[in-house]
Every structure is written in structure tokens, then in C-alpha cells.
Amino acid sequence: MKDNISKIAVELGLKESNVTSVVKLLDEGATVPFISRYRKEATGSMDEVGVAFVRDRITQLRDLDKRREAILKSIRNQEKLTPELERQIQQAETLSELEDIYLPYKPKRKTRASVAREKGLEPLADLVFAQDNSDPASEARKYISEEKEVKSVDEALQGARDIIAERVNEDQEARKAIRQLFESEAMIISKVIKGKEEEGQKYKDYFEWEEPVSKVPSHRLLAMRRGEKEMILTLDITPDEDMAIRLLENRFVTGNNDSSEQVKLAVTDAWKRLMKPSMETEIRLMTKNKADEEAIRVFAENLRQLLLAAPLGQKNVLAIDPGFRTGCKVVVLDRQGKLLHHSALYPNEPQKQTAEAGAAIKHLCDVYEVEAVAIGNGTASRETESFVKNIGLPKSVLILMVNESGASVYSASEVARDEFPDHDVTVRGAVSIGRRLMDPLAELVKIDAKSIGVGQYQHDVDQTSLKHGLDDVVMSCVNSVGVELNTASKELLSYVSGLGPQLARSIVDFRNENGPFRDKKSITSVARLGDKVFEQAAGFIRISDAANPLDRSAVHPESYPIVEQMAADLNCSVHDLTRDNALRSRIDLNRYISDTVGLPTLTDIIEELARPGRDPRESFEVFQFQEGVNSPEDLRVGMQLPGVVTNVTNFGAFVDIGVHQDGLVHISHLSDNFVKDPASVVQVQQKVQVTVTEVDLNRKRIALSMKSDPFGKKTQRPKAKRKSETGSGDLQEKLQQLKGRFNG
């Protein structure tokens, strides 16, 4: 255990005591948000990324230790464990290194080498492998035996070579060298399967494709693998064969005689039949893991931006799920998101009942004092937006377009059926659109994150890792914003630190039966919600109308006595501290430092007193698409248009410009300067100005640019920075460097 702690501390450049504290807290059931927010003294103020890395790395190292013990037990049972072999196994730092050591001792099914051994050919293999001046053909004649089924010299030598080939393949240093060759020199080669050219047009770019495996970006690798899975492409990952064989010969061919020629043949066989397939499988897994990790990182970052999008807040909202033939489904929601009304209107083609629909919407806005109209951005959205803007609503009523991605998934889900058992999917979808405008986070947590549509090849990555990564993001976002205990849905509550689905449901049931919670501590009246859960959750829940202002804030109840002491020392109330900056400025934090509470926690408390319960998300900004540009047919090259970023990938960003089809800003057009990572330039939900550079109606592709001169000079690459300019030692940078290094 201590070795693992030391290893992680060295990797992150942190104190062992801080890593030990994180691991101890994790083992006790503490969550990442709780540890990073409320145990800063113990962790050295490690942020969520660092805590999550420690969590994942200690799990990985413990799994490695379990495998180490299983291997030691297996070899010990074979009575082949020597002190030197045990030392090697104990010192192995990666799974691939461990498996290489174990390979010669691993129980095998029948192989060509094992068959040769059964025929008694191992002494011949030893003699040939020694590469002295004996004649291998003459020696092989001694092993011809009808009883052993060795009928000729050639059969005897073939058996000897099979044994040598297995030895070559199982040699630890040889495997290490070939693995390094694959990682540094291998090419990934993609070709179309003959006859699949027409069927596989979407993979046309990869019909004849070749690039170094060390440089292939994640999106290209995942695209090629998908093409292979769909039986459109063949993939081969290999270094130069002559180079690989030469590398092995340099290690195993030690003479220049007939025996050496036999060893050369065995080495070539070992490469082609055993080592290349084995290493290709390994490198495929390694590159897939790296591609998955990168795709999940991109998806997670996009999801974070989407979840933390600015909320409109508590407003009376009329929401429209637009359509043509089937009409527009209209709902009205109160400030808490409760459904007050639903109906269907037909303002668009083919019915074109504009007068009736307009009168109905104006009536609903009057009756329910509507403050905003939310229109889903799907089919008929721009037509519906134009219609609503022209019916004469008061200027105070905001008319806003809402990204409805995932709303249909929600409307057909069990969550929606539980919430609206008496309404069909169209009503539920419209409700989701309206609520998403009011509070994106509270509504989006009800949808499977994979269905929100901000990922890159999310269906091709490891689904367990994807769920794990996205759950981390959702939990982080929910806890960073905080949850209103008396109005939150069970889905939102389930992501609060320490709670989970069962306790979330129990809280909602208790709330429905007993009325709202009056203070944070009263949540412990819920069955099975004990002190440990309360400790994990209490800092992240809010009660907006609580008598104690601290119950409206992110101050943890364990710190209430400190705040109360601060107020007593200033001869004022806690209320006064939250309202008066001058009072707070008089607090000497050093007076309240103790063995368990230090300046990091005290600083957080003061910051929270200055803004108790304030939403950390950005303020809502009204956005409008370009009038008169409603479909791809309306686009012209050179048009400058406002847009909203809907997805960021490794190769660029997709932007909604209000034509029912997102355009792509390729990475080379994101900035006048060279861009390596699109996420460093744009984020999901960001408002941007773009220029149309290409419109291909047949292929349904729109190319956009964010460069100041999209048709002019090429993007400028930055000059390389000197080492002194780049800096080092930053924890975030180290984490990025360490990502993926330990999957081998």
C-alpha cells in the first residue's frame, strides 16, 4: 500500500501525506466533490481532477497487485518460483511487463512447440539454439522415430524450430523491444474490402490510408475501427517487417553456421506466427484505450459546458415543440416548472392556421403571465420562431430558441412516464424544452448523457469507461452548483454527494408526505440517511427560505460553529455577516485556525458568506439567429452569421446557425493562429460569429470559418517557446501527461 502511495505522490509531485489522506477518505466512502471541497487541509487543496486521478490510479495499482499475487500463486504451485523470478514479478510496474514475465509459465493449450516437446525434440532445439559447429541435419536424424511420429530430418528440424520460435516469442526483453518498435514505428494501414466501395462511401477517406500509429488522432482511429467492424475496411498495424526480424535476429542469432540458419528461420516464424499477431492485438488495445480516453475527455468537457449553461431562472414559460404536418405541441409551465396547460396548434404548412394559433398563444401568454417563449430547434423551428415573433407579443416576453437534443429520449423514458403518466411523448418533449431553458442542469440530468449529442464516436468507446467518466462530470456539475432540497427532482438529488438513486427517491417521498425541509439537519429524518451520508451531502444542498442563512449556502454544517463564533466575536448575527462586507473584512482568519480547520476552509467560508447560495453559472444572455436564414438553401458562401457551438471535437467545432443542420468549423478555421486543441478556443453553448465557406447540399455539409480572413492567408503556426517560457510542475499539466501512461 505504501509503495502505491509513494508512486502516486511521485507521479503527481505531491506530498505522500496528502495522497494518503485522499486514499483514506476514498476508502471510507467519501466522494470526489466532498474531498476536494471540504477536506482541503488534508489533501493540500487538491482539486477534483487530482482527487479523481488518485482514485483511478490507486484502483489500477491495486488491480495490478491482485494480478501479481495471482501470478505468484500460479508459478509457486508449479514449483518454478525462484527468488530472482519473484523479485522480477514484484518489481514489474505495468501489466504488460507482468504478463511478459508470466508468459513462459502460463498454462497453454496444445501448441506446435508443446507437440514437438511431446515428440522428444527439445534436446535438438537446445543444440540448434546453442549454434555451435555441430551439423543440425545429422543431429536431427537421431530423432527420427515412428513411435514418436517423427518421420524425417525435416520434421525433426521443424519441431526444433517450433520450440525455438516459442522461446523467442516468450523472451521478455525481445517482447519489450518489439513492443517499443510497434509504439514508435508501426503504421496503421486501412484498405477498402473489394466490392464494398459503394456501400462504404462514408469511409471513402480511409479506402487507401496509411499513417504512423503513434500519431493517429483518436477520431480517425475510431472511424477506421468502426469501418472495420462494419466490414467495409481492413486494418493492419505493423512496423517494417525487415526491421522487426532484424531486431530479433540481433538478439538470438549468435553464430554463422547451419544451426544459425535454423535459428533465423525460427525467428522469422516467431515474428510472423506468434509475436506480430500478439503485439498487434496489444497495440490495438492500447491505441483503442488511448482513443477512448481522448474521446471520453472531449465528451466530458462538452457535457460540462452544456450542463453548466446559463439558466434563464424561474420564469413562467410557454414552450413549443415545433412541427409541420403534426403541428406544434404547446405547453405552459409555472416558475417551478409545473405543467399548467398543453395543446396542439398548426401555424405552419400544410394547415397554415396562423390566425387561430396566434390568437391562442397570445391568450395563453395573457392568462398565465408568460415571461418567455421557448422554441425547440428541431423541425420547423425557424418557421415557428418567425411566426411567434410576428403575432404581437409584448416586448417583455423573450422569444428564445432551445437546443432540444435528447428531449425525445427523455419523453420516451421511464423518468418521463413516472412524471407525466397521463400525457403522451409530445407533451413530455415540450415540457423538457421549456424546463431546459429555465435550468439546463436540472433537466439534462434526467437524460442519459450519451443521448445528449455532444460526443465524438461515443458509441464506439468502452461503455463502462464512458459511463464512469460522464457520471463524474454530472456529479461534479451538480455539486458545484448546489441543489435546492425542497424542489429538486429525484434524478437531480441522486447526483448529490453521498446520496444516490435510492436515498434521492426516499427524500422526495418524505418531502411529499411531510412537507418541505426546514433546515439541512432535518434531512436526517429520512430513513437510512445517517450521519455519514449527511456529512457527504450537507454542503451541497440548499434551502432557499431557511431561517439560518447558512442553510442557504455552501458552508458545511460542521463549520457552522466557526461562523457563529465569528459573529459573536464581532457582536453581530450570522445574518449581518452575510449582508455587510465591512463586517466580514474585520475577521482575522488566523484566530480560527485549529488542528482540523486551516486557511483554505476559512477562506472558502468567507467567500461563501459574501454570496450565500448564489448560482455560480454565468448570467443568461439572449441570442438570436440571423433573420431570413432558415435552411441550407438560404446560405451563400461569404455570409457572416451568428451561431451557437453545439459540439467540440478533436477536428473542429459544430455550430448551429439556425438552418436545422450544424456547420463544421474545421480546426484549421477556428482561429487566425494555429490551434492544437479546439477546446482551447471554443466551448459548447458559446456564441460565435462564423463565415460560410462552403455549402454542399447533396452531401448535406456546411463548412464554416471563424478566421478573420477565411479565404486569405493560411493559419499561422506559433513559434516554439523556450523551456523557460512554458513553465513546469503544474498539477493539471502533469495529470494530462500521465493520462493513458498506465494502461500498458
N, C-alpha and C positions, 0 to 999 in steps of 0.2 A: 504493500500500500504506500509506504513512504517513498519507495523508488518512483512510483507513478506520480505522486505529488511533486517530487523533485523534478521529474521530467517535464511536467506541465509548467511548473514555475520557470524553468529554464527556457522553454519554448515561448512563453509569453513575456519573459523578462520581469516577473513579479516575485514578490516575497513568498516563500513557502508557507508562511503563516496565513497569508491571505487566501491562497489556494486551498489550504487545509480547511479553513473556515467555510469556504464555498462548498466544498465536497461534504463536509459535516452537515451543513444546512440542507443540502440537496438530499442526503441520505435520511434526514429527519422528515422529509416531505415538503420542504419549503419550495416555493415556486420561483422561477427566474425573476418575474416582476417584483415579488416581495423582497428577495435577496438584494437586488440592485437598488431598490428604493429605500428600504428600511433597515438594512444591515451594512451601511457604508463603512462604519468603523471597523467591522470585522473583515470586510473584503478589500479595503483600501480604495473604496469608491469605484469598484469595478462596475462597468455599465452592463446592460442586458446582453450585448453581443459577447462580451468577455465571459459572463456567467454561463451563457448558453454554450460557449466553446468548451469551458471547463466541464460542464455536464456531459457533452457529447464525447469529449476526449477521454474522460475517466471511464465512461461506459465502454469505449473502444479498447482502452488498455486492459480493463477487467475482462473483456471478452477474449483478448489476446492471451491473458493469463490462464483463462479456462482452457483454451486450446492447448497452451503449453503443458498444462497438467495432464490433459488427455493424451498428448503425445508421449510424455514421460512415462505414463502408466502403460501405454501400449508397448513401448520399447522395453520397459522393465519386465513386462510379462513375457516378452520374447527372450529374456535373459541376455540382451545385447547391449544394455546400457552401461557404458564406461564412464569414468569420471570426466574424461575430455569431452565426450559426446554430451553429457549432462551440462557441462559448462557452456558448450556451444548453444544448446537449447535455451538455457537460462539467459544468455546474453542476446539472443535474437530480438530485434526491435520491431520487425514488421511481420505480418502474416506470411508474405511471400518468402521471406528468409526462413521462417519457421517451417513452412511446408517443403522448402528445398532440402532442409536438413532431414526431414522426416521421410522424404520420398523413397530412399532405398529400403526403409523399414516398413513402409506402408503395405498392408496386406493387399495383394493384387489378384485379379482374376487371371486365368491362364494367358500367358504372353508367349511370343516366339522365343524369347530368352528362357522362360521357365521350361518350355518344351525341350529346348536344347540342353538345359541342365539335367532334365529327366533322362536324356539320352547319354548322359555322362560326358558332355563336351566341354565342361567348364575348365578342366586342366588344359585342353587345347586352346581355349580362349586366353587363359593365363599366359601360355607360352607365346602365342602370337602377339599378345598385348605387350609382352616384355621386349619384343622387337630386337632380339639378339640375332645371331647369324644362322640359326637353325632354319631348315627348309620347311615351311609350313605345309607344303603338299605331302612331303614324306611323313611328317608327324601326323597328318590327318589320316593317312592310310591305317594307322594303328587303331583308329576309332570306327573303322567300317565294321558293322555288326548287323546281321539280320535280326537278331534278338532285340537290339536297340533301335532297329529301323533306321540305321544309317547305311545307305546303300552305296555311297560313292564318296570320293575325296571332296567333290564339290559340295555335297550335302553336309559333310563334316565341317568344312570351312564356312559354309553358310551359317550353320548353327553357332560356330565360334564367333562369327561376325555379329550375329543377333545378340549374343551375350555382351560383346564389347559395345555395341550400339546402345544397349540399355544402360551400361555403366557410364557412357558418355552423357546420355540424357539425364542421368541421376547425379552427375557431378555438380556439387554446389557452386563451385567457382565458375564452371562453364555456364551454368544457368544464369548466374549473376551477370556474366559478361554478355551473353546473348540477350538478356533482358535489357541491359543498358543499350545494346545495339538497336533493339526494337524501339526503345523510347526515343533515341536520338536520331536514328537514320531511317526507320521504316516509313514506307509510303502507303497511303490508303488509296486503293485503285478501284474505281467504280465503273462498271460497264453495263449497258442495257442487255437484257436477255433477248436473244434473237426472236423476232416475231412480236415483241411487246412494245415496239416503238410507238404505235398509235395509242394503245391503251395507257401508256405511261407518260403522256405528254407533260404532265405536271413535274416530272422528274427529268425533263429534257436536258437541263443544265448538267446532269450527272451521267449522261449516256456514255461519255468518254471523259472521265475526270480523274485527276491524279494530283495529290499534294502530300507534303510531309505530315505524318500523323501527329507530330509534336506541335504543329501549327494550326491544325484544322479547328475552326471555331465550333462551339457547341451546336449552334443551329444547323450548320452544314452536316455535321456528323449525324445528328438525329434525323435529318431529312434523308440522308443516304441509308441509314439503318431502316427507316420506315419503308423506303423503296425496296430494300432487300426483303423485308418482311412481307410486303405485298407482291413479291415475286416479279418485280419489274427490273431490279438491278441485281448484279452480283458484286460482292465486296471482297477484296483481298487486302490484307495488311501484311506487308513483308518488307524486310530490308533487302539489300542486294544479296542474292544467294551466294555468289562467289565470295563476297566479303565475310559472310557468316561461316561458310565452310572453311575458309582460310583461317579465321579466328579459332575455330575448333581444332583444325589440324595443327596449328602452332602450339596448342596445349597438349595434344595427345599423340601426335606423330613425332617420335623421338629418334628415329633411325632413317636409314636409306637403303632398305633391303626388301626382300619379298614379304616379310611379316609386316613391314611398314605399309606396303601397298594394300595389304589386307585391312590394316587399321584405317587407312584412308577410305576404303570402301565402306567400312563400318561407320566412320564419321559422317560420310555423305548420307548414308541410310539413317543414322541417328537424327541428322538435321531434317531430312525430308519427311520421314515417317513418324518421328516422335517429338523432336524439340520444336520444330516450326509450328505444327498444329497446336501443341501445348502452349507455346508462347503467344501465338496469335489469339488463342482463346483468352489468355491472361490479359493481353494488351487490349483486346476488345472490351473486356470487363472494366479494365482500368480507365480507358477513354470514355466508356459509357458512364461510369461513375462520375468522372470529371464533367462530362457534358450535362448529366443530370443535375449535378451540383450547381453548375452555372445557370442552367435553365430555371431551377428552383429559386436561385438567388434573384434572377430577373423577375420571375413571377412574384416572389415575396415582396420585393421592393415596389413593384407596380401595385400590388394589393394594399400595401401600407399606405401609399399615396391616395388610393381610392377610398379606403376606409376612413382616412383622416381628412377627406374632403370637407370643405366648409359647409356647415349646416345652415339652412335658412332659419331654423329655430321654430318655436311653437307659434304657428300661424294657422288660421282657417284656410284650408287648401281645397280647390277644385282640381281634381286630377283627371286627365283624359288619356285613355289608351286608344290611339287613333287607328283608323282603318278606312277602307273604301267600301267594298260591297257589304261587308258585315257591320259597317257603321263604327261609330266611336263610342266606347264604353266610358261613361262619365260617373265619377263618384265625388262626394263631398266628405271631407274629414275635418273634425274639430282640432283644436290646438294640441290635443293629446294623441291625435291620430285615430280617433274613434270614427267608425263609418256611420255617417248620418243619412246619406242618400245615395242611390245608384240608379242609373237609367241608361238607355241607348239613344244616341242621336245620329242623324245621317246628313251631315253638311257637305260631304264630298261626293264625287262620282260613285255609282251611277245615279243615286237618288237625288242628290243636289238639293236637299231640303234646308237651304241656308237660312231662310227667314224663320222657320219653326225652330231650328237648332239654335240660332242666335238669340231668339226670344227666351228659350228655355235656359240657356246659360246665364243670360242677364238676370233672369228671375232667381236662379239658384244663388248667384253672387249677392243679390239683394237680401234674400231670405236668410242666408247663412253667414252674411257679412264676410264673404270670401276676401282674403288678402293676397292670395297668389294662385295662379293657374299653372299647373304642371302638365306638360305635354310630353309623352314618351317619344323617343327619337326614332321609332321604327317606321313601318309602312305608313304613308300618308301624313307623316309628322309635319313637314314643311307646309303642306296644303292646309292642314288643320291649324297650324300656328298662324298662317296668313288670315284664315277665316276668323279666328278668335280676335286677332288684333284689329279687325275691321268691323266689329259689332258694336263698338262704342262703349266699352267698359271704362270705368273711372281710371284715371292715370295712376291712382294709388295702387291699383291691382297689378301686381307683377305678372308678366306672362313669360314663362321660362321653359326651356327645353331640358328634358331629363334623360340621361342615359339609362335605357331600360334593359340593358344586358343582364340576363339572369332572372328577370321578372317572370318570364314564362315558366322557368324552372321552379321558382317559389310558388307560383299559382297552382301548380300540379302536385306540390309536395305535401307530405303529411303535416308539416307545420301549418301550412295554409288551410288544410282541411280541418285541423283542430281549431284554428282561429275563426274560420268562416265556414262552418259545416253547411249552412243553408244557402251559400252563394256559389255560383259557378266560377270557372277559371278566369273568365274575362273580368269579373268584378274584382277578384283577388289580385289580378295583374295590375289593374288600375289603382287599387289601394297601395300596392307596392311602389308604384311610380310616385304617388303623392307622398308617401312616407319617406321615400328615398330623398326627396327634396328637403323635407323637414329635418331629417337626421340620417345621413347615409350609413353611418356606422351601425346604428340600432337596427336598420332594416337589412343591411347586407349580411349581418351575422346569421340571418335566417336561411341564407342560401349557401349551398356547398361552394366553397371558394373556387373550386376548379371550374365552376359553371359561370363565373363572372366575366370571363373572356379577356383577361389581361395577361395571359401567359404566352409561352413560346414552346410549342411541342409538349404541352403539359400531359397529353395522353400517352406520350412515348417514354416518359421518365418513370422511375421506380415510384409506384403509387404510395407505398408506405412512407418513403422519404419525403415525397411531396406533401402528404397529409401532415406529417410531423412538422415540416418547415412552415406550412401555411397556418397550422394551428398556433405555432409560436408567434407568428405575426398578428393573428387575430387577437390572441391573448394580450400581447404587448400593446396593441392599439386600444383595446377595451379598457385595460387598466391604466394606461396613460391618460385617457380622457376621464375615466371615472364613471360610475353607474348610479343613476337615481334609483334608490332602493324601492320606492313606492310606486314607480310606474314602469320599470324595466320589464321586458318580456323574459320568459324563462330561458330563451335562446341567448339573450344578451347576458343574463346573470350567470349562465353556465360557463362563461369565459372569465368570470371574476376569479382572481387568485384564490385557490383553495376550495372553490365550490364544486363545479362540475354539474352535469345534467340532473342527477337525482336530487341534490340539495337545491338546485335552482327551481325545480318543479315544486319541492316542498315549501320553499319561500313564497312562491306565487300562491299556492294553495292556502298557506297560513294567512297571507295578506288578504285573500278573498274572503276567508272565514272570519278574520278578526279585525279587519280594517288596517289602515296604514301603520307602519312602524313609527314610533315617536322619537326614538333615538337609536344610535348604532347598537348599543348594548342589547336592546330588546330583540335583536335578531337571534340571540342565543336561545330564545324560547322555541325556535323551530326544532323539531325532533332531529336528533343526530347531528346537530350543529354545535359542536363542543368548543372548548377554549382554543384548541389548536387551529381549527378551521377559522374561528373568529380572528385569531391573530393574523392569519394569512390574508383574510378578506377585508378586514375592517378599514384599512387605509384607502381602499379603492371604491368603497360605497359612499353615497352621499344621501342626505335627507334635507332637501332644499328648504323645508319650513320648520326644521328642528329648532327647539328653544336654545340649545347650545350651538353657537356659530361654528364650533369645531366639528360638529357632526355634519356640517355642510361642506367641509373641507377635506383635503388630503392628509391632514395631520393625523397620525395614528393615535388611537385611544391610549396606547401605552405612554404617549408623550403629553397627554392632557395635563397631568400634574405639573410638568415643566412650564407649560403655558400659563397655568393658573398661578404658579409661583412668580412668573414674570409680572403678571398683572398685579399680584399682591405687593410685590416689591415697588411697583410704580403707583400703588394706591389707586388702581383703576380696575375696570372689569375687563373680561376677555373681549366683550363686545367693543369696548373702547380701543383695544389693541388692533382689532380688525379695521377700524374706521379712521384711526389717527396715525398718520405717518410720523408725526413728530414724537409721539409716544414710543413708537417702535424704534426710532433712531436713538433713543436713550438707553436701550437694552444693551448691556455688556454681556455678550455671549460667553465670555470666559468664566463668568460666575456660575454658569450652569453645566460646565463640563464635569463629567463623572467617569467612573470606570467603564460604563456601558454606553454613554452618550458623549459624542465628540462634536467638533465644529461642523462636520458635514451634515449631520442630522439637525443641529441647531440652525444652521444656515437655511436648510430646507423649510424648517418651521417658520422662520421669519418671512421667507418668500411666500409661503402659503398664507400667512396671516395678512399679507398685503393684497391677496386676491383669492379669498376663500371660495372654493368651488367654481372658479372661473374656468370656462371651457378653453383648453389650450389650442384648439383648432383655429385656423385663420378665419377672419370675418368673411361673410358671404358677399360675392360680387356678382352683379347681374351681367350676363353675357348674351349677345345676340349674333346670330349668323347673318351673312350678307343677304339683304333683301333681293328677291328675284333670282337667286341661285338656289334652285331646289332639286336639281337632278344632274347626273353626269353630262347630259346633253347640253346643259346650260354653261358648262365650263369652256373656257378658252385659254390656250397657252398664254402665259404672261399675266393672267388675272392675279391680283393680290387680295387674299381673303382672310378673315378671322377664322380661327379654328380652335378645337379643344383636343389635346392629346388623349387618346384612348388606350394606347398600349405602347410600351417601350420594349424593344428587343435589342439583341446584340448587333443587328444590322441596320437599325434605324428606329423611327417612331411612326406610329399610325395616328393620323389626325382626322377628326370628324369636322368636315367643312359644311355639313348640312345638306348633303346630297344623297343620303341613305347608303353611302359607301365610303369607307375611310380611304384616305390617300396615304401613300407612304413617303415619308421624308427619309431618303436613304442616308446612312451615316455620313456619307461624303457631302451631304447637303444640309447638315444640321447647323453648321457654323462656318464662318469665313476661315476659322483656324482648324487645324487637324483635330479630329475627335477620335479618341480611342474607345471611350465608353459612353454610349448615348445617354445613360442615366446621369452622367455628369453635366449634361446640357439641358435636358428636359425631364419632366415628371408627368405621370398620369394626372389628368384633370387640369394641367397647366393651360392657360390661354395663350395662343401664339398667333403670329401673323405669318402666312405662307404665300408662296408664289406657285401657281400651276405651271409645271414644266412639260408635262406630257399627259394626254388623255387617250387611252386605248379602250374604246367602247366594246370591241369584240372580246377582248381578254378581261374586261372589267377591271382595269388597272388605272390608277390615278397617281402620277408622280408629282411630288411637291418639293419645294425647297424653302429653307429658312435663311439662305445666304443673302447678303445684301445685293450681290450681283450674280444671280443663279445661272446666267447664260454667259458669264465672263470668265475671268481667270480661275485657275484651279485652286483648290483648297491649299492653304499654306501649312506645311508641317512645322511644328515648333522646333527651335534649336534645342539640342540636348543640353540638359542642365548639368552643371558641375556637381559633384557629390555633395559639396558643402551647401549647395542651394536646395537640394532635395530634402534634407533632414532625415533623421532615422530615429528608431526607438518608439515611435508612436504605436500604441496598442492596436488600434484599428488596422494600421498597415501590416503589423505582424500577423494579425488574425487572417488577413487576406492572403498573405504569403503562406501561412500554414494550412489553409483550406485545401483539402484534397491530397496533402502530402502523406497522409497516414492511411490511405486506402489500400496500399500495396500489400 
